[in-house]
Amino acid sequence: MANHSAPARILCIAGARPNFMKVAPVLAALRRRNGLAPILVHTGQHYDPQMSGQFFKELGLPAPDVNLEVGSGNHATQTAEIMARFDPVLERTAPACVLVVGDVNSTLACALVAAKRGVPLAHVEAGLRSYDRTMPEEINRLVVDQLADLLFTSEAGALINLQREGIPTERVHFVGNVMVDTLLANAERAIPVAHTLAASGVEPARAVPFLEAGRLLLVTLHRPSNVDDPSTLQGLVAGLCDLARLRPMLFILHPRSRARLEQAGLGEQLEAAGCVLLPPQGYLAMLGLQRHASLVLTDSGGIQEETTALGIPCFTLRTTTERPVTVEEGTNQLVPPEPDAIRTAFGTFLKNGGKGAKRRPALWDGMAAERIATVLDHRFAGARCPSTDVSSSKGTPGP
């Protein structure tokens, strides 16, 4: 007997830069399923062209069906505003499921609204734990996973974390890493380093050392624990300056990092040591920089995963990581954000060439989004959805 039900609406939430790389393959996979109708909601947590619009274009993401246009704010204000603006959207669209990705404020806010309205919730990248509750993201992960009906994990160890927290095993689906889906799909489109430097205004003669094979050090920092504490930031800069005197170094400046460096007058120290400071880069430029790097120094969770997938040595300038598989099986090494620790780790790197990957972690094969779509298809396809208006009360769609 033919099924004449309308496709089941799946509200896919994205708000901050890391979300876009995660939601892009999921959205594409859902669109290939006749029984599912994905609707993209952009909360506007990251809203400027460098942090949002450019990623939509490069990743082939369509203009959002709904844009909440929340903008910046402290954690409490931003989370509350997203909830207030998302609630009427959820009521109007009457979805079969709300799908959230990652661990940012948008993830938490939309998960809370869905749970309070009794709408099934799916969490992509569930079960990751740093066990450091000073990280706002850790609080978001803990709460969202308790609320979720479907928990999609990216590494095998995440199930142990969830079982420890009382999550029923039948809710958990090990699907692999959607960030790696995006990386593998775009690897051949990576922008060469020479193009990135030229576009950022680096003179050709100045760019030459950065183009030499096996030399480039690539740095990104943005976490409050590293950049908001003046003494920690000063120590990090001291360590980085020592490295920049030995190898060509590019520091990609998150807006938060730039502001803190300028306030402390530390940017000049880095430049005097030979480091070149660059503005935020698009996804394809960052992919090209990582592929060319001999070593990446970061505090980003996503870059820990990307460097492992690419086989590039990585120093994570933190004492904990919510992605332990990148240390256990990948190229990642935890290095405390202290100058002596950075110098010691780099000395070892110079001797042995850095940590290589034992193997690419299980299911990091470019098919994670398809596995997610299969689970959602089995669970929700054919669910009847009333005819409703998906447009936002804020007005215009678009990133």
N, C-alpha and C positions, 0 to 999 in steps of 0.2 A: 504493500500500500504506500502511495507516495506521501512524503512528508511535506506539507504545505506551510509549516511554521516559518516565520521570519527568522533570519539569522540572529543568533544571540549576540547582543552587544557586549563588548569587552572594553571597559574604559581603561586606557593605558596612560599612566601618569608619568610625566617628565617635568623636571623643574630646574635642575642644575646640570652643569656641563658633564659630569660623569654619567648622568642619567641618559643623555642623548645617545652615547655609544652603546648603552645597554638596551635601550628600547628600540633602536633602529632595526636590528635583526628580528626581534620579537614581532614588531608591527608587520614587517614584510612576511613573516611566516604565517601570522594570523590571517592576513589578506589572501593567502593562497587557499584558505579553508572556506568552502561554500557555506558551512553552517555557522560561521563566526563573522561578526562585523565589528572590527576594532575601531574605536574612537580615540583620537589622540588629544589629551588634555595637557597643555603647557601651563604650569602654575605661574611662570614668570619669575621664579626665584633668581635665576640668572637671566638677564634681559637685554644686555648690551650686545652689539654685533659680534665682539670678540669672544664673549662667553656664551653666546646662544645662537644668533642668526647664522654665523659662519658654519657652525656645526650642522645645522639643518641642511644647508646647501651641500656641504661636502659628503654627508652621509646619505643623501637622497631622501631625507625625511620630508614628508608632505607638510604643508602649512597646517598647524594644529587646527582641529575642529573647534576647540575651545581654548581661549587664552585668558587666564585669570588675572594677568598683569599685576601680580602682587608686589614685585620689586624687593628692595633690600629692607633690612630691619634686624633687631636682635632676635635671638632664638624664640622667645616667648611671643613677641609681637608678630613675627613672620609666620610662625606656626598657627597662631590664632587667626590671622588674616586669611591664610590659605583655607583653613577650615570653614570660615564664614563664607568665603566665595565659592568653595567647592560644594557645599551642602545643597544649594538650590540646583546646581548642575546635576548632581546625583539624583535628586528628586525628579527633575524633568526627563532625564534620559532613561531612567529605570533599567539599568544594565543588569545582565546576568551575573557579571563579575567585575570587580575593580582589581586591576593589576598594577602593583607598584614595584619599583626597582631600587636596589641600593639602600642607602641609609641616611639620606639628607632630610631636611625639615619637611620638604614636600612629601616624602615617603611616609613619614610619621603622620602628618596632618591628614592626608587623604585616607590613610588606613584607619585612623580614629573615626572619621566621618562614616566610612563604609561600615565599620563594625557597629556603630551606634544605630545605623539604619538597617542593620541586619542583611547587608549585601555581602555575598561571598567575596573573600579577599584572597588574592594570590600574591605571594612575595617572591620576586626573582632575586637571587643572591642571598638566600636565607641561611641562617646558622653560622655566619662568620662571627668570630668573637676575638677581641683583643684582651678581654678581661681587665680593661682599664676604663673605669667609669668616669674618669676625668674627661674622656673624649665624648663630646656630644653625640657623635655618630653611634657610639656603643649603646647609649640609652635608647636611641631610635631603633637599633637592631633588636634589642631585647623586647621592647614593647610591640613592635610590628610582628615579630615572630609569634608572640603570644596571641595576637589577634587573628593571624592568618589561618585560612582554611586549607590552602595549598601552599606548600613551602618548597620552592625550587632551589636546590643547592648546587654550588659550583665546584665543590671539592668534597671528597669522601668523608673527611673528618668533621664536616659540619653536622652530620647526623648524630655523632656522639654528643656534640654541644646541645643539640635540640632534645635528645633523649634525657640528658642530665637536667634539663629544664622542664621535663614533664610533657613534651610535645608528643602526641601519638605518632608512632612510626608510619602509620598509613597515610598521614597527611604529607609526608615528605617524599619528594621525588628528586633523585640525583640525575641532573640533566646535563651538567657541564657548564662551561663559562661563556656567557653571551658576549663578554668583552673580546674574547678570542674569536668568536664568530665575526665580529666587526673587523678585527685586525686581519684575519686571514682573507676576508673578502676585499680588503682595501690595500693589501701589502704592495701590490704592483703599481698602485696609484700614489705611493708615497712621494712627497715633493723632495727633490734633491736639496742637500744642505746649501749648496752654492746659491740656489734660487731663494731659499729662505733668508740667507744673510743679505743678499742684494735687496730683497723686498723690505728688509728691516733697516736699510740704510748703511750697512757695513761696507766700507770701501774695499774694492777688490784686493788691494795689496794687504790690507788688514785681515782679510778673510783667508789668505793662503794657509796659515798654520792650522786652521780649523778643518781644512779639507784633506789633510794628510790622513791616510788610512791608519787605523789603530792608535789614534792619539787623543781624540776628542773626549773631554769630560763634560757631561751634561747634567745640569743641576735644576731641580724644581723644589720649592719649599712654600708651604701655605698654611700648615696647621698652626692654630693658635698657640699650642704648647711650645712650638719652635720659634715663631716670629713675634709673638706678643710679649714674651718675657725678655726684657732688654739684655739681661746677663746671658741667657741662653743664646739669643741671636748674636750677641757679640762673640761668644765662643765659637759658634758655627762659622761666622765670617772669618775669624782668625784661622780656623782649620782650613776653610776653603781657600783663603789667600795663599796658604802654604802650598796647596795643591796646584793652584793657578800659576804659581811661579815655575812649576815643573812641567805642566801639560796645558795645552789650549783648553780653556773652559768657557762654556756658554751657560749663562744663568737665565732661565726663562722666568720672568717675574710675574707672578700672580699679583693682581691689584693690591691685595692685602700686604704681600711681601714688599712691594715697591714702597708703599706708604710707610711701613715700619723702618725700612732701610733709610729712607729719606729723613724720617724723624730723628734717627740716631746718627745720621751722617756716615753710615757704613758703606753706602754704595760707592763712594769715592775710594775707600780702601780696596774694595774688590777690583775696581777699574785700574787702580794703581798697580795691583798685583798682576794685571794682564787679563782679568776676566772681562768678557763682553756681556753686558746686560741687554736682554731682548724683551720686547713686550709679549703678552700672551699670544700663542700660536694656534692656528687651526689644527684639526685632527690630522690631516695629511702631512702638514709640516712637522708636527711632533713625531709622527710615525717615521718620517725620513730622518729626523735628528736621532731618534733612538736606534734606528738600524745602523747609523754611521758611528755611533758612540762606542768607545772602548769601555766606558764605565758610566753608569747613571747614578747620581746621588739625589735622593728624593725623600719625601715623607708621604707621598701619594699612594693610596691603596691600588688604584688602577694601574699605575706605572709599575708597581711590583709584579702585577700579573702580565703586563705587556712585555716587560723585559724577560721574564721567564719564558713566555711563548716565543720570543725572538732569539733566545739564547744569549742575551747581553748581560754581563755582570752588573749587579745592582747593589748599592749600599742604601739601605733604608735607615735614615737618620732618626731612629726611634728605638726605644727599648722593648717594645711589643709590636706585634702585628696580628691583625685579624685574618691574615692570609698565610697561615703557617706552611701550606703546601709549597709556597714559593721559596721557602727556606729549606724544607725537607727534601724536595725534589727539584726545585728550580735553581735559578742563578742569584737569588736574593740572599743578602747577609744583613743582619741587624747590627747597626753601629750606633752606640750612644751619641747624642748630639753634643759632644764635647771635643775640644780641639785635639787633645792627646789621643783619644780613641780614633778620631778621623785620621790623624797622621799615622798611627800604628797600622790601621786597616789598609791604608793606601800603600804603606811600605811593603806589606805582604802582597798586595795586588801587583806592585811593580816587579816583585820577585817571581810570582807564579802565574801572572796573567789573569787573575781573577777566577771566581768560582764559576764552573760550568754546570749545566743542568744534567742531572742523572737521566732525565727523560721529560717529555712534556706530560704534565699531569693527566690522569685519566679523564676521558671525554672532553678534553680541550681540543676538539677536532673540527670546529666550525659548524656543528650540528645541534648545539644546545637549544637554539630558538625553535627548531623543528620539533625537538622533543617536548618543549613547553607547549607548542601548538597542538601536538597530539593529545596531551593530557587534557587541555582545555576543550578540545574538540569532543573527546569522549564524555567529558563532564557536562558541557553546556550546549553543544550544537543541537539545534531544534527547539531550544527554549523560546517560548513565545515572548516577543517584545512589543509593547504597544507603540503606536506611531506617536513620536514625540519630537520636539524641537531640541536639537543638541547645541544650538548657538548659545554663547555666553551672554549674560546680562552686561558684561563689561564691553561687549560690542564686537570689535574686529578680531577675526582670526589672524594667526601669523605669529612668528617667533618674536 
